[in-house]
């Protein structure tokens, strides 16, 4: 089995895998003089589940700049994001539900410590992040973006983003609030199933199994209707930017793992652009 999984081993102990089961991919070829890397993150993960190896650390160390989905060291980002998640049509959160539906939502929110009364002015999509926090098994999840940013700042690496906050918020604004509100209620009505799905996603992430993780996204009712807006359209916009940044200097790209795999994933799109993408463990 190991002969099938590991094609070769390089001098710096990077193990090259050919089964797609890796969070870290080396970008070479197509005129690049030095390699860049793309790493798949997960936005909510407990410290005990955090995957960060010496090989990942070395890839970051070799890179001269770090690029996230957005420019994470912009000091105004959090405030702008909070403002951007506010409803724009004057509707309150409770307006998306019948009285009976809202009671069901509120009962679960109270039980799980979600301050629903304070969230009346946010769009339904904003509630999903609270639900993921509650699906987590720890009180204070870790942050790949935050940790990688600290490591980059320590080495004075430039930090950039593949898209602006406005572009990311436009994706959310383009989604149907009524259908998202129904999705939120569906999650709340079966929170145990949602937690199970999240833990399955987390387990596959820890195994670095991108193909299985991709299939989970495809099958998940929480994602499948919006995969083009959330993932594929953005991937297609990102790839020319990634190409330009990698040509300028060795770059460590850190984006959500859901963006990496599949025919419209970043890996295959970069390959289609002429680069060699090598899975590293």
WOGIPE-V14603 format. One record per residue. RES is the residue in one small letter. SS is DSSP state (A for helix, B for strand, O for the rest). PSI is psi in degrees with one decimal (999 if undefined). OMEGA is omega in degrees with one decimal (* if undefined). Layout:
RES/SS/PSI/OMEGA + RES/SS/PSI/OMEGA
This chain:
x/O/-43.7/-177.3 + x/A/-29.9/177.7 + x/A/-34.1/178.5 + x/A/-37.7/-173.4 + x/A/-37.0/-173.9 + x/B/111.9/-175.3 + x/B/-37.9/-178.1 + x/B/169.2/177.1 + x/B/128.5/-176.6 + x/O/175.1/-175.5 + x/O/-34.3/-177.8 + x/O/21.0/173.8 + x/O/12.8/172.9 + x/O/128.3/176.6 + x/B/123.1/-177.1 + x/B/120.7/-179.3 + x/B/149.2/-178.8 + x/O/15.9/179.6 + x/O/5.9/178.6 + x/O/1.2/-175.0 + x/O/76.9/178.4 + x/O/145.8/175.0 + x/O/-14.2/-174.7 + x/B/127.7/-178.4 + x/B/130.8/178.5 + x/B/136.2/179.1 + x/B/117.4/179.7 + x/B/178.6/176.3 + x/O/-173.6/178.4 + x/O/35.3/176.1 + x/O/-2.6/178.7 + x/O/131.8/178.9 + x/O/-26.2/176.5 + x/O/149.8/-177.7 + x/O/151.6/166.0 + x/B/172.4/-178.8 + x/B/149.0/170.3 + x/B/131.4/-174.8 + x/B/135.8/-179.6 + x/B/121.9/179.8 + x/B/171.1/167.3 + x/O/137.1/-166.9 + x/O/-24.0/177.4 + x/O/118.6/180.0 + x/B/141.0/179.1 + x/O/151.1/-179.5 + x/A/-36.8/-179.0 + x/A/-19.7/-178.2 + x/A/-3.9/-172.3 + x/O/128.7/-179.3 + x/O/112.0/176.8 + x/O/109.3/-172.7 + x/O/166.2/175.9 + x/A/-33.5/179.0 + x/A/-41.0/177.3 + x/A/-43.6/178.4 + x/A/-40.7/-179.5 + x/A/-39.4/178.4 + x/A/-40.8/177.0 + x/A/-42.0/-178.5 + x/A/-39.0/-178.2 + x/A/-20.8/-176.1 + x/O/148.8/-177.2 + x/O/-15.8/176.6 + x/B/157.0/-178.7 + x/B/132.3/-176.1 + x/B/120.2/176.1 + x/B/-177.8/174.4 + x/O/-40.7/175.5 + x/O/166.1/179.6 + x/O/95.5/-169.7 + x/O/-16.2/179.4 + x/O/12.5/173.1 + x/O/114.5/-174.4 + x/O/-19.7/-178.2 + x/O/0.8/-171.3 + x/A/-48.2/-175.8 + x/A/-44.2/-179.9 + x/A/-41.6/178.3 + x/A/-38.3/-179.3 + x/A/-44.2/178.8 + x/A/-42.8/179.1 + x/A/-40.1/-177.9 + x/A/-23.2/179.9 + x/O/-2.0/178.5 + x/B/146.0/178.8 + x/O/146.1/-175.3 + x/O/-3.8/-178.2 + x/O/11.4/178.2 + x/O/-5.6/-179.8 + x/O/144.4/171.7 + x/O/160.6/179.8 + x/A/-42.0/-177.8 + x/A/-19.2/-179.6 + x/A/-15.5/-179.9 + x/A/-5.6/-173.4 + x/O/155.2/168.6 + x/O/167.8/-180.0 + x/A/-40.6/-179.4 + x/A/-41.0/178.9 + x/A/-42.4/-178.6 + x/A/-35.4/177.1 + x/A/-43.4/177.5 + x/A/-44.8/179.5 + x/A/-45.2/-177.4 + x/A/-38.8/179.8 + x/A/-44.9/179.2 + x/A/-39.2/179.0 + x/A/-45.6/179.2 + x/A/-44.8/-178.7 + x/A/-32.6/-176.2 + x/O/10.7/175.3 + x/O/26.8/176.5 + x/O/118.1/-174.2 + x/O/72.5/-173.7 + x/A/-37.3/-179.7 + x/A/-28.7/-179.3 + x/A/-3.1/-174.8 + x/A/19.5/-174.8 + x/O/-25.2/-176.4 + x/O/7.4/177.3 + x/B/155.0/178.0 + x/O/153.7/-178.4 + x/A/-34.1/179.8 + x/A/-33.6/-179.4 + x/A/-26.1/179.7 + x/A/-26.6/-175.7 + x/A/-37.0/179.1 + x/A/-36.5/176.1 + x/A/-40.0/-179.3 + x/A/-37.3/176.1 + x/A/-37.0/177.0 + x/A/-39.3/-179.4 + x/A/-20.2/175.8 + x/A/-16.0/179.7 + x/O/152.3/-177.5 + x/O/4.0/178.8 + x/O/157.8/-177.9 + x/O/-37.5/-178.2 + x/O/96.7/179.1 + x/O/159.9/176.7 + x/B/167.7/-178.7 + x/O/115.9/175.1 + x/A/-45.8/-177.6 + x/A/-46.5/-179.7 + x/A/-44.0/-178.0 + x/A/-44.2/179.9 + x/A/-37.7/178.9 + x/A/-41.7/178.4 + x/A/-42.9/178.4 + x/A/-40.1/179.9 + x/A/-43.2/-179.7 + x/A/-35.0/178.5 + x/A/-34.1/-179.9 + x/O/12.7/178.5 + x/O/36.9/176.2 + x/O/145.2/176.7 + x/B/140.6/179.7 + x/B/127.7/-176.5 + x/B/174.2/177.6 + x/B/150.9/178.7 + x/O/-20.8/178.5 + x/O/161.2/177.9 + x/O/162.4/175.3 + x/A/-38.1/179.6 + x/A/-42.2/178.8 + x/A/-40.8/180.0 + x/A/-40.4/178.6 + x/A/-32.3/177.4 + x/A/-33.7/176.7 + x/A/-45.8/-179.7 + x/A/-42.3/-179.9 + x/A/-27.4/-179.3 + x/O/-9.7/178.8 + x/O/153.1/-176.6 + x/O/114.5/-177.0 + x/A/-36.3/-179.2 + x/A/-41.5/179.6 + x/A/-34.8/176.9 + x/A/-39.8/177.7 + x/A/-40.5/177.2 + x/A/-38.4/178.8 + x/A/-43.3/178.3 + x/A/-44.5/-179.8 + x/A/-38.6/178.2 + x/A/-41.9/177.4 + x/A/-46.7/-177.7 + x/A/-37.7/-179.4 + x/A/-20.2/178.6 + x/O/62.7/-175.4 + x/A/-32.1/179.0 + x/A/-41.6/178.0 + x/A/-39.1/178.0 + x/A/-42.7/178.0 + x/A/-40.8/179.6 + x/A/-43.7/178.7 + x/A/-42.1/179.3 + x/A/-42.6/179.6 + x/A/-33.8/175.1 + x/A/-42.8/177.9 + x/A/-43.7/-179.6 + x/A/-40.9/179.2 + x/A/-44.1/178.5 + x/A/-36.4/177.7 + x/A/-46.5/-179.0 + x/A/-30.1/175.6 + x/O/-5.5/-178.0 + x/O/34.6/-175.8 + x/O/81.7/-177.8 + x/A/-40.6/178.8 + x/A/-45.4/-179.7 + x/A/-36.5/178.4 + x/A/-40.7/177.9 + x/A/-43.1/178.9 + x/A/-35.6/177.9 + x/A/-40.9/176.3 + x/A/-42.8/-178.6 + x/A/-35.5/-176.1 + x/A/-17.6/-173.4 + x/O/126.6/177.1 + x/O/-20.0/179.6 + x/O/-19.8/-173.5 + x/O/-32.1/-161.3 + x/A/-30.3/-178.8 + x/A/-17.8/-173.8 + x/A/14.8/-175.4 + x/A/-35.5/-179.4 + x/A/-46.2/-179.0 + x/A/-42.6/-175.0 + x/A/-34.2/-173.7 + x/A/-65.5/-163.4 + x/A/-44.8/179.8 + x/A/-39.2/178.9 + x/A/-41.7/178.1 + x/A/-44.5/-177.3 + x/A/-32.0/176.2 + x/A/-33.9/-175.8 + x/A/-38.6/-168.9 + x/A/-45.2/176.4 + x/A/-33.6/178.0 + x/A/-43.2/177.6 + x/A/-42.7/179.3 + x/A/-46.5/-179.5 + x/A/-42.7/-179.1 + x/A/-40.9/179.8 + x/A/-33.0/177.6 + x/A/-32.4/-177.8 + x/A/-43.0/179.3 + x/O/157.5/179.3 + x/O/127.5/-170.0 + x/B/141.5/172.9 + x/B/107.3/178.9 + x/B/129.7/177.7 + x/B/107.0/-178.4 + x/B/162.9/179.3 + x/B/136.2/-175.5 + x/A/-26.7/178.6 + x/A/-17.6/-179.9 + x/A/-12.9/-166.6 + x/O/-44.9/-165.4 + x/O/163.8/176.8 + x/O/170.5/-175.3 + x/O/-22.8/175.5 + x/O/18.8/177.1 + x/O/161.7/-177.1 + x/A/-38.8/-178.3 + x/A/-53.1/-176.7 + x/A/-35.7/178.8 + x/A/-38.2/176.1 + x/A/-39.3/176.4 + x/A/-41.9/179.2 + x/A/-21.8/177.8 + x/O/0.3/175.1 + x/O/-0.2/-179.2 + x/O/157.4/172.3 + x/B/122.6/178.7 + x/B/119.5/-176.3 + x/B/123.7/178.5 + x/B/130.4/-176.9 + x/B/136.3/171.1 + x/O/999/*
